[in-house]
């Protein structure tokens, strides 16, 4: 009874270890070369196993012993070939051989049964491959049951007399349970406990208390998957868990992409809100608040480019003919050529100041009038381009006024993408269309 308790404790401990091993899983993609619920051709489905262990005339529950309570440990050995039908179920043909014995406690009777061979066909069930939460467990509980034929020859010893019965073949039912440890790719280490029900006379007692004799085979061994090592073994795969893991990975990836896109949209919306704020005209005089030096101008009052009212005097004006020389045109052309803004903004870059300063000096010296026309390509919405072109023209005007030019003689207008000078179908054309034109008069 002490041995039975030890065996029960050992298997309970292994079961707890198996449960902990189940939890040691992580999100990984499907096994390379396979798809969830794919055909069996994606896997290795055949395997062979070899094992060895000890036999005795006992079991954990302590029944069917016919009084053989003095245990005799003997060697047993086994082998099988298995066809995996699904990840959790396979059919195997098993060979078992060895020797089994036992004796009465008082020493009055004992037996020894030699089993040169036995063959059985069993169905094996793997519990770990049915749980959708675990992708590929290191430890897999298994159980198998089958039916077969066992050949054995029993020697019964009563007192000092031994009688050897003729070797006979009989039906037996093996029930095996235990754990498979995935020690390497396509290789499992097995630890099992097998109960074998055999027709009477296995233990030498004719017409005993029990209809069938029973003996135990405690064994360990190795299982090897057959076939190309590039394919995974079907008995070490879990298609439901594979599908769940693949779905989770794709969901996490799409969620990350969506979060990144939302963040980008929020940044663009913030930028657009800033542009709308810059172009806001509270007094409706046609000059944005950002450039309006005289905010709150009454409705209907004519204003200059800086948003300040224009004072009209009752006086006779002498119109003089304005002569624009080639040198004047070159100053303006240089300014246009060197004019640069920050990307998608109306902020003039410092590299443009020198040529703009020369334009301001020309306006002051010759009292020219200047028309500024802002243009863009067709990238983006038309509303945004109209605002940006107007804002850039106004930015140039404000700079010239800051250098002393007469604001009333400078007109700033934005035309957006409506007046292209090149094709918007290529980068070079779009570059030419993003411009501010200067016209002296």
Kinemage of the C-alpha trace (Angstrom):
@kinemage 1
@onewidth
@group {chain A} dominant
@subgroup {mainchain}
@vectorlist {calphas} color= white
{ca unk a 1} P 0.000 0.000 0.000
{ca unk a 2} L 2.949 2.333 0.684
{ca unk a 3} L 4.211 1.838 -2.874
{ca unk a 4} L 0.743 2.589 -4.274
{ca unk a 5} L 0.652 5.901 -2.396
{ca unk a 6} L 4.127 6.796 -3.690
{ca unk a 7} L 3.068 6.115 -7.281
{ca unk a 8} L -0.107 8.161 -6.871
{ca unk a 9} L 1.883 11.054 -5.393
{ca unk a 10} L 4.426 10.926 -8.231
{ca unk a 11} L 1.770 11.149 -10.933
{ca unk a 12} L -0.134 13.915 -9.103
{ca unk a 13} L 3.090 15.945 -8.892
{ca unk a 14} L 3.739 15.427 -12.605
{ca unk a 15} L 0.186 16.573 -13.322
{ca unk a 16} L 0.717 19.795 -11.387
{ca unk a 17} L 3.959 20.391 -13.266
{ca unk a 18} L 2.127 19.843 -16.545
{ca unk a 19} L -0.485 22.445 -15.627
{ca unk a 20} L 2.219 24.978 -14.887
{ca unk a 21} L 3.921 24.172 -18.169
{ca unk a 22} L 0.696 24.870 -20.013
{ca unk a 23} L 0.837 28.493 -18.889
{ca unk a 24} L 4.349 28.965 -20.269
{ca unk a 25} L 3.149 30.075 -23.679
{ca unk a 26} L 3.611 33.289 -25.564
{ca unk a 27} L 2.089 34.952 -28.620
{ca unk a 28} L 3.950 33.698 -31.663
{ca unk a 29} L 3.025 33.364 -35.292
{ca unk a 30} L 1.938 30.067 -36.832
{ca unk a 31} L 4.549 27.353 -37.208
{ca unk a 32} L 6.465 28.086 -40.407
{ca unk a 33} L 5.000 26.339 -43.432
{ca unk a 34} L 1.620 25.611 -41.802
{ca unk a 35} L -1.804 27.225 -41.714
{ca unk a 36} L -4.517 26.830 -39.059
{ca unk a 37} L -6.671 23.812 -39.947
{ca unk a 38} L -4.457 23.117 -42.971
{ca unk a 39} L -4.137 19.682 -44.548
{ca unk a 40} L -2.131 16.876 -42.931
{ca unk a 41} L 0.492 17.173 -45.709
{ca unk a 42} L 1.872 20.223 -43.867
{ca unk a 43} L 2.940 18.003 -40.947
{ca unk a 44} L 4.775 14.823 -40.070
{ca unk a 45} L 2.056 12.314 -39.114
{ca unk a 46} L 4.025 9.088 -38.522
{ca unk a 47} L 6.144 8.388 -35.460
{ca unk a 48} L 7.833 5.501 -33.702
{ca unk a 49} L 8.450 4.960 -30.002
{ca unk a 50} L 10.637 2.759 -27.852
{ca unk a 51} L 10.461 2.285 -24.130
{ca unk a 52} L 11.516 0.226 -21.137
{ca unk a 53} L 10.482 -0.031 -17.516
{ca unk a 54} L 9.383 -2.336 -14.735
{ca unk a 55} L 6.389 -4.624 -14.270
{ca unk a 56} L 4.663 -5.962 -11.199
{ca unk a 57} L 1.442 -7.646 -10.097
{ca unk a 58} L -0.080 -4.512 -8.569
{ca unk a 59} L -1.766 -1.231 -9.386
{ca unk a 60} L -2.457 2.123 -7.778
{ca unk a 61} L -5.960 1.081 -6.741
{ca unk a 62} L -4.771 -2.295 -5.393
{ca unk a 63} L -7.381 -4.553 -7.057
{ca unk a 64} L -7.140 -7.819 -9.108
{ca unk a 65} L -4.076 -9.073 -7.235
{ca unk a 66} L -5.261 -12.597 -6.298
{ca unk a 67} L -3.238 -12.439 -3.066
{ca unk a 68} L 0.128 -11.713 -4.732
{ca unk a 69} L 0.974 -8.917 -2.318
{ca unk a 70} L 4.730 -9.536 -2.181
{ca unk a 71} L 5.820 -7.596 -5.235
{ca unk a 72} L 8.499 -8.722 -7.648
{ca unk a 73} L 9.894 -6.050 -9.922
{ca unk a 74} L 10.852 -7.251 -13.397
{ca unk a 75} L 11.988 -5.750 -16.675
{ca unk a 76} L 9.537 -4.829 -19.435
{ca unk a 77} L 10.159 -3.288 -22.837
{ca unk a 78} L 7.957 -1.909 -25.599
{ca unk a 79} L 7.856 -0.278 -29.019
{ca unk a 80} L 5.178 1.165 -31.249
{ca unk a 81} L 4.479 2.844 -34.573
{ca unk a 82} L 1.794 5.529 -34.636
{ca unk a 83} L -0.257 7.375 -37.253
{ca unk a 84} L -1.446 10.778 -36.028
{ca unk a 85} L -4.989 11.324 -37.343
{ca unk a 86} L -5.436 14.771 -35.774
{ca unk a 87} L -3.376 16.913 -33.371
{ca unk a 88} L -5.133 15.296 -30.398
{ca unk a 89} L -5.754 11.727 -31.608
{ca unk a 90} L -3.658 8.957 -33.140
{ca unk a 91} L -3.747 5.198 -33.705
{ca unk a 92} L -0.724 3.078 -32.776
{ca unk a 93} L 0.345 -0.528 -33.115
{ca unk a 94} L 2.236 -1.556 -29.968
{ca unk a 95} L 4.639 -4.352 -29.083
{ca unk a 96} L 5.282 -5.350 -25.452
{ca unk a 97} L 7.569 -7.989 -23.968
{ca unk a 98} L 9.140 -8.842 -20.643
{ca unk a 99} L 8.512 -10.721 -17.432
{ca unk a 100} L 5.984 -10.295 -14.598
{ca unk a 101} L 5.915 -11.937 -11.187
{ca unk a 102} L 4.492 -11.875 -7.668
{ca unk a 103} L 4.255 -13.901 -4.457
{ca unk a 104} L 2.052 -14.439 -1.429
{ca unk a 105} L 3.214 -12.683 1.715
{ca unk a 106} L 3.635 -15.999 3.536
{ca unk a 107} L 5.804 -17.352 0.711
{ca unk a 108} L 3.491 -20.295 0.027
{ca unk a 109} L 2.938 -19.442 -3.622
{ca unk a 110} L 4.504 -17.344 -6.379
{ca unk a 111} L 4.399 -17.031 -10.132
{ca unk a 112} L 6.509 -15.797 -12.996
{ca unk a 113} L 4.979 -15.006 -16.400
{ca unk a 114} L 7.306 -14.545 -19.368
{ca unk a 115} L 5.888 -12.573 -22.254
{ca unk a 116} L 8.047 -12.997 -25.379
{ca unk a 117} L 5.668 -10.847 -27.400
{ca unk a 118} L 2.347 -9.116 -27.513
{ca unk a 119} L 0.699 -6.893 -30.101
{ca unk a 120} L -2.117 -4.401 -29.621
{ca unk a 121} L -3.896 -1.682 -31.587
{ca unk a 122} L -4.677 1.413 -29.480
{ca unk a 123} L -6.180 4.843 -29.806
{ca unk a 124} L -4.139 7.623 -28.138
{ca unk a 125} L -5.583 10.949 -26.973
{ca unk a 126} L -3.397 14.047 -26.253
{ca unk a 127} L -5.144 16.390 -23.807
{ca unk a 128} L -2.899 19.461 -24.293
{ca unk a 129} L -3.771 19.825 -28.002
{ca unk a 130} L -7.450 20.501 -27.265
{ca unk a 131} L -7.024 23.671 -25.185
{ca unk a 132} L -7.298 26.785 -27.381
{ca unk a 133} L -5.393 28.943 -24.871
{ca unk a 134} L -2.066 27.113 -25.200
{ca unk a 135} L -0.155 27.317 -28.478
{ca unk a 136} L 2.423 24.577 -27.920
{ca unk a 137} L 2.784 23.093 -24.425
{ca unk a 138} L 6.065 21.582 -23.296
{ca unk a 139} L 4.242 18.835 -21.363
{ca unk a 140} L 1.292 16.978 -22.850
{ca unk a 141} L -0.820 14.527 -20.814
{ca unk a 142} L -1.884 11.494 -22.836
{ca unk a 143} L -4.086 8.422 -22.452
{ca unk a 144} L -4.546 5.402 -24.694
{ca unk a 145} L -6.622 2.256 -24.675
{ca unk a 146} L -6.648 -0.682 -27.055
{ca unk a 147} L -7.004 -4.406 -27.531
{ca unk a 148} L -4.525 -7.012 -28.622
{ca unk a 149} L -3.072 -10.508 -28.288
{ca unk a 150} L -0.452 -11.472 -25.685
{ca unk a 151} L 1.672 -14.608 -25.758
{ca unk a 152} L 2.903 -15.706 -22.342
{ca unk a 153} L 4.259 -18.756 -20.468
{ca unk a 154} L 3.625 -18.889 -16.714
{ca unk a 155} L 5.507 -20.857 -14.056
{ca unk a 156} L 3.492 -21.374 -10.844
{ca unk a 157} L 5.427 -22.323 -7.677
{ca unk a 158} L 3.525 -23.773 -4.710
{ca unk a 159} L 5.777 -24.564 -1.789
{ca unk a 160} L 8.744 -26.317 -3.397
{ca unk a 161} L 6.830 -27.477 -6.484
{ca unk a 162} L 6.999 -25.506 -9.717
{ca unk a 163} L 4.689 -26.158 -12.658
{ca unk a 164} L 5.364 -24.511 -16.024
{ca unk a 165} L 2.265 -24.105 -18.172
{ca unk a 166} L 2.391 -24.248 -21.929
{ca unk a 167} L 2.763 -20.964 -23.707
{ca unk a 168} L -0.616 -19.606 -24.790
{ca unk a 169} L -1.905 -16.512 -26.589
{ca unk a 170} L -4.759 -14.578 -25.064
{ca unk a 171} L -6.678 -11.350 -25.482
{ca unk a 172} L -5.521 -8.421 -23.395
{ca unk a 173} L -6.529 -4.760 -23.003
{ca unk a 174} L -3.780 -2.167 -22.347
{ca unk a 175} L -4.741 1.149 -20.709
{ca unk a 176} L -1.832 3.600 -20.761
{ca unk a 177} L -1.629 7.117 -19.313
{ca unk a 178} L 1.148 9.579 -18.628
{ca unk a 179} L 2.984 12.588 -20.000
{ca unk a 180} L 4.969 13.437 -23.118
{ca unk a 181} L 7.804 15.961 -22.762
{ca unk a 182} L 8.774 17.871 -25.935
{ca unk a 183} L 12.552 17.694 -25.463
{ca unk a 184} L 13.487 18.549 -29.082
{ca unk a 185} L 11.900 19.218 -32.461
{ca unk a 186} L 10.005 16.050 -33.367
{ca unk a 187} L 11.209 14.188 -30.257
{ca unk a 188} L 9.158 13.497 -27.115
{ca unk a 189} L 10.258 11.857 -23.869
{ca unk a 190} L 7.461 9.725 -22.422
{ca unk a 191} L 6.705 8.789 -18.840
{ca unk a 192} L 3.782 6.370 -18.555
{ca unk a 193} L 1.784 4.080 -16.296
{ca unk a 194} L 0.100 1.160 -18.065
{ca unk a 195} L -2.509 -1.286 -16.761
{ca unk a 196} L -2.940 -4.525 -18.681
{ca unk a 197} L -6.035 -6.735 -18.347
{ca unk a 198} L -5.304 -10.266 -19.526
{ca unk a 199} L -7.565 -13.317 -19.791
{ca unk a 200} L -7.259 -15.766 -16.866
{ca unk a 201} L -4.256 -18.018 -16.261
{ca unk a 202} L -1.720 -15.213 -16.749
{ca unk a 203} L -0.814 -15.518 -13.036
{ca unk a 204} L -1.122 -19.350 -13.049
{ca unk a 205} L -4.274 -19.529 -10.905
{ca unk a 206} L -7.041 -21.550 -12.532
{ca unk a 207} L -10.548 -20.135 -11.900
{ca unk a 208} L -9.351 -17.410 -9.565
{ca unk a 209} L -11.360 -14.737 -7.807
{ca unk a 210} L -11.181 -12.354 -10.751
{ca unk a 211} L -12.331 -12.991 -14.301
{ca unk a 212} L -9.252 -11.260 -15.724
{ca unk a 213} L -5.709 -10.923 -14.443
{ca unk a 214} L -4.070 -7.514 -14.156
{ca unk a 215} L -0.471 -6.326 -14.117
{ca unk a 216} L 1.257 -2.941 -14.260
{ca unk a 217} L 3.951 -1.632 -16.606
{ca unk a 218} L 5.668 1.588 -15.449
{ca unk a 219} L 7.816 2.858 -18.294
{ca unk a 220} L 9.783 5.660 -19.873
{ca unk a 221} L 10.849 6.077 -23.474
{ca unk a 222} L 11.306 8.245 -26.539
{ca unk a 223} L 9.016 9.058 -29.451
{ca unk a 224} L 10.520 10.132 -32.797
{ca unk a 225} L 8.541 11.819 -35.560
{ca unk a 226} L 9.257 10.343 -39.002
{ca unk a 227} L 9.664 12.354 -42.205
{ca unk a 228} L 11.282 15.635 -43.261
{ca unk a 229} L 12.656 17.689 -40.400
{ca unk a 230} L 11.424 20.851 -42.181
{ca unk a 231} L 7.845 19.945 -41.236
{ca unk a 232} L 6.444 20.115 -37.678
{ca unk a 233} L 5.018 17.019 -36.034
{ca unk a 234} L 1.213 16.942 -36.000
{ca unk a 235} L 1.146 15.584 -32.442
{ca unk a 236} L 2.973 18.732 -31.249
{ca unk a 237} L 0.618 21.241 -32.898
{ca unk a 238} L -2.615 22.900 -31.835
{ca unk a 239} L -4.560 24.422 -34.777
{ca unk a 240} L -7.134 26.218 -32.615
{ca unk a 241} L -4.450 27.885 -30.502
{ca unk a 242} L -2.505 28.679 -33.703
{ca unk a 243} L -5.549 30.422 -35.152
{ca unk a 244} L -6.137 32.389 -31.940
{ca unk a 245} L -2.486 33.472 -31.793
{ca unk a 246} L -2.430 34.508 -35.456
{ca unk a 247} L -5.637 36.491 -35.041
{ca unk a 248} L -4.330 38.202 -31.907
{ca unk a 249} L -1.040 39.159 -33.576
{ca unk a 250} L -2.822 40.586 -36.632
{ca unk a 251} L -5.289 42.435 -34.392
{ca unk a 252} L -2.454 43.994 -32.368
{ca unk a 253} L -0.638 44.998 -35.569
{ca unk a 254} L -3.744 46.606 -37.095
{ca unk a 255} L -4.510 48.362 -33.803
{ca unk a 256} L -0.967 49.793 -33.692
{ca unk a 257} L -1.314 51.017 -37.285
{ca unk a 258} L -4.702 52.564 -36.516
{ca unk a 259} L -3.342 54.309 -33.398
{ca unk a 260} L -0.429 55.713 -35.421
{ca unk a 261} L -2.821 56.949 -38.131
{ca unk a 262} L -5.068 58.609 -35.534
{ca unk a 263} L -2.054 60.367 -34.012
{ca unk a 264} L -1.015 61.613 -37.460
{ca unk a 265} L -4.548 62.844 -38.197
{ca unk a 266} L -4.622 64.707 -34.901
{ca unk a 267} L -1.311 66.408 -35.752
{ca unk a 268} L -2.647 67.439 -39.187
{ca unk a 269} L -5.872 68.718 -37.627
{ca unk a 270} L -3.864 70.757 -35.142
{ca unk a 271} L -1.814 72.239 -37.997
{ca unk a 272} L -4.987 73.065 -39.965
{ca unk a 273} L -6.530 74.711 -36.911
{ca unk a 274} L -3.394 76.841 -36.594
{ca unk a 275} L -3.640 77.944 -40.232
{ca unk a 276} L -7.325 78.794 -39.821
{ca unk a 277} L -6.475 80.856 -36.758
{ca unk a 278} L -3.719 82.722 -38.640
{ca unk a 279} L -6.055 83.555 -41.530
{ca unk a 280} L -8.953 84.704 -39.353
{ca unk a 281} L -10.208 88.251 -40.162
{ca unk a 282} L -12.360 89.514 -37.284
{ca unk a 283} L -13.035 93.036 -38.649
{ca unk a 284} L -13.727 91.834 -42.203
{ca unk a 285} L -11.393 94.354 -43.864
{ca unk a 286} L -9.679 91.673 -45.992
{ca unk a 287} L -6.466 91.624 -43.942
{ca unk a 288} L -5.877 88.629 -41.645
{ca unk a 289} L -5.592 89.316 -37.920
{ca unk a 290} L -1.967 88.143 -38.035
{ca unk a 291} L -1.029 90.985 -40.395
{ca unk a 292} L -3.664 93.554 -39.379
{ca unk a 293} L -1.891 96.501 -37.706
{ca unk a 294} L -5.202 98.321 -37.205
{ca unk a 295} L -7.674 95.761 -35.830
{ca unk a 296} L -11.321 96.720 -35.377
{ca unk a 297} L -11.594 98.807 -38.562
{ca unk a 298} L -15.261 99.801 -39.156
{ca unk a 299} L -17.063 98.026 -41.954
{ca unk a 300} L -16.788 99.676 -45.356
{ca unk a 301} L -13.596 101.633 -44.591
{ca unk a 302} L -10.922 101.261 -47.268
{ca unk a 303} L -7.676 99.926 -45.798
{ca unk a 304} L -4.134 99.399 -46.996
{ca unk a 305} L -2.153 96.137 -46.984
{ca unk a 306} L -1.461 96.421 -43.246
{ca unk a 307} L -5.185 96.787 -42.427
{ca unk a 308} L -5.035 100.520 -41.621
{ca unk a 309} L -7.532 103.043 -43.074
{ca unk a 310} L -6.389 104.962 -46.173
{ca unk a 311} L -6.611 108.750 -45.751
{ca unk a 312} L -7.924 110.406 -48.965
{ca unk a 313} L -7.121 114.125 -49.365
{ca unk a 314} L -8.956 116.472 -51.649
{ca unk a 315} L -6.077 117.476 -53.837
{ca unk a 316} L -5.170 117.365 -57.472
{ca unk a 317} L -2.840 114.514 -58.239
{ca unk a 318} L -0.275 114.772 -60.951
{ca unk a 319} L 0.098 111.417 -62.590
{ca unk a 320} L 3.673 110.790 -63.535
{ca unk a 321} L 4.734 108.187 -66.010
{ca unk a 322} L 6.422 105.292 -64.265
{ca unk a 323} L 9.496 103.924 -66.037
{ca unk a 324} L 10.674 100.444 -64.954
{ca unk a 325} L 14.252 99.830 -66.158
{ca unk a 326} L 15.931 96.506 -66.861
{ca unk a 327} L 18.006 96.986 -63.719
{ca unk a 328} L 14.784 97.387 -61.703
{ca unk a 329} L 13.409 94.199 -63.250
{ca unk a 330} L 16.616 92.324 -62.355
{ca unk a 331} L 16.273 93.340 -58.692
{ca unk a 332} L 12.744 91.934 -58.651
{ca unk a 333} L 13.772 88.785 -60.550
{ca unk a 334} L 16.566 88.103 -58.042
{ca unk a 335} L 14.109 88.506 -55.195
{ca unk a 336} L 11.691 86.034 -56.801
{ca unk a 337} L 14.506 83.582 -57.485
{ca unk a 338} L 15.774 83.625 -53.883
{ca unk a 339} L 12.392 83.735 -52.155
{ca unk a 340} L 11.933 80.674 -49.904
{ca unk a 341} L 9.352 79.787 -47.239
{ca unk a 342} L 9.275 77.144 -44.509
{ca unk a 343} L 7.533 73.944 -45.643
{ca unk a 344} L 3.728 74.409 -45.826
{ca unk a 345} L 4.057 77.758 -43.991
{ca unk a 346} L 4.189 81.482 -44.832
{ca unk a 347} L 7.343 82.100 -42.802
{ca unk a 348} L 10.075 83.646 -45.002
{ca unk a 349} L 13.482 82.054 -44.586
{ca unk a 350} L 16.381 84.403 -43.599
{ca unk a 351} L 18.241 83.525 -46.838
{ca unk a 352} L 15.648 85.603 -48.721
{ca unk a 353} L 16.097 88.812 -46.704
{ca unk a 354} L 18.997 90.304 -48.699
{ca unk a 355} L 17.213 90.360 -52.090
{ca unk a 356} L 13.933 91.482 -50.497
{ca unk a 357} L 15.783 94.387 -48.868
{ca unk a 358} L 16.875 95.532 -52.343
{ca unk a 359} L 13.250 95.442 -53.527
{ca unk a 360} L 12.240 97.562 -50.508
{ca unk a 361} L 14.984 100.108 -51.317
{ca unk a 362} L 13.776 100.259 -54.926
{ca unk a 363} L 10.185 100.907 -53.847
{ca unk a 364} L 11.286 103.657 -51.470
{ca unk a 365} L 13.689 105.289 -53.921
{ca unk a 366} L 11.445 105.320 -57.013
{ca unk a 367} L 8.049 105.236 -55.278
{ca unk a 368} L 7.000 102.250 -57.355
{ca unk a 369} L 3.830 100.313 -56.772
{ca unk a 370} L 4.118 96.549 -56.431
{ca unk a 371} L 1.643 93.737 -56.962
{ca unk a 372} L 2.329 90.466 -55.164
{ca unk a 373} L 0.550 87.370 -56.501
{ca unk a 374} L 0.816 84.127 -54.480
{ca unk a 375} L 0.384 80.781 -56.261
{ca unk a 376} L 0.466 77.080 -55.230
{ca unk a 377} L 0.334 73.680 -56.895
{ca unk a 378} L -2.809 71.515 -56.743
{ca unk a 379} L -1.614 69.308 -53.845
{ca unk a 380} L -4.138 69.355 -50.999
{ca unk a 381} L -7.538 71.016 -50.831
{ca unk a 382} L -8.265 74.152 -52.875
{ca unk a 383} L -9.413 76.009 -49.755
{ca unk a 384} L -6.098 75.365 -48.002
{ca unk a 385} L -4.074 76.384 -51.088
{ca unk a 386} L -6.039 79.644 -51.492
{ca unk a 387} L -5.303 80.549 -47.900
{ca unk a 388} L -1.639 79.594 -48.107
{ca unk a 389} L -1.053 81.592 -51.326
{ca unk a 390} L -2.736 84.683 -49.825
{ca unk a 391} L -0.812 84.272 -46.582
{ca unk a 392} L 2.574 84.072 -48.362
{ca unk a 393} L 1.840 87.175 -50.475
{ca unk a 394} L 0.804 89.040 -47.312
{ca unk a 395} L 3.967 87.824 -45.567
{ca unk a 396} L 6.160 89.329 -48.316
{ca unk a 397} L 4.189 92.601 -48.135
{ca unk a 398} L 4.604 92.795 -44.364
{ca unk a 399} L 8.341 92.299 -44.674
{ca unk a 400} L 8.721 95.029 -47.300
{ca unk a 401} L 6.621 97.419 -45.186
{ca unk a 402} L 8.819 96.591 -42.180
{ca unk a 403} L 11.787 97.746 -44.270
{ca unk a 404} L 10.157 101.154 -44.984
{ca unk a 405} L 8.112 100.515 -48.131
{ca unk a 406} L 4.754 102.287 -48.496
{ca unk a 407} L 2.045 99.784 -47.542
{ca unk a 408} L -0.544 101.589 -49.672
{ca unk a 409} L 1.516 100.926 -52.796
{ca unk a 410} L 1.761 97.184 -52.271
{ca unk a 411} L -1.100 94.857 -53.221
{ca unk a 412} L -1.063 91.237 -52.024
{ca unk a 413} L -3.360 88.668 -53.629
{ca unk a 414} L -3.582 84.862 -53.428
{ca unk a 415} L -4.661 82.789 -56.423
{ca unk a 416} L -4.073 79.293 -55.018
{ca unk a 417} L -3.717 76.609 -57.723
{ca unk a 418} L -5.837 78.483 -60.324
{ca unk a 419} L -2.995 79.950 -62.448
{ca unk a 420} L -0.351 77.229 -62.977
{ca unk a 421} L 2.634 77.930 -65.237
{ca unk a 422} L 3.679 74.267 -65.493
{ca unk a 423} L 2.159 70.797 -65.218
{ca unk a 424} L 1.111 69.603 -61.762
{ca unk a 425} L 1.637 65.969 -62.830
{ca unk a 426} L 5.319 65.916 -61.869
{ca unk a 427} L 7.484 67.258 -59.038
{ca unk a 428} L 9.365 69.743 -61.243
{ca unk a 429} L 6.130 71.300 -62.505
{ca unk a 430} L 4.618 71.513 -59.043
{ca unk a 431} L 7.818 73.253 -57.828
{ca unk a 432} L 7.442 75.933 -60.512
{ca unk a 433} L 3.805 76.483 -59.618
{ca unk a 434} L 4.648 77.205 -55.953
{ca unk a 435} L 5.687 80.873 -56.345
{ca unk a 436} L 5.070 84.534 -55.516
{ca unk a 437} L 5.132 86.868 -58.555
{ca unk a 438} L 6.332 90.501 -58.245
{ca unk a 439} L 4.966 93.083 -60.695
{ca unk a 440} L 6.330 96.661 -60.626
{ca unk a 441} L 4.227 99.493 -61.982
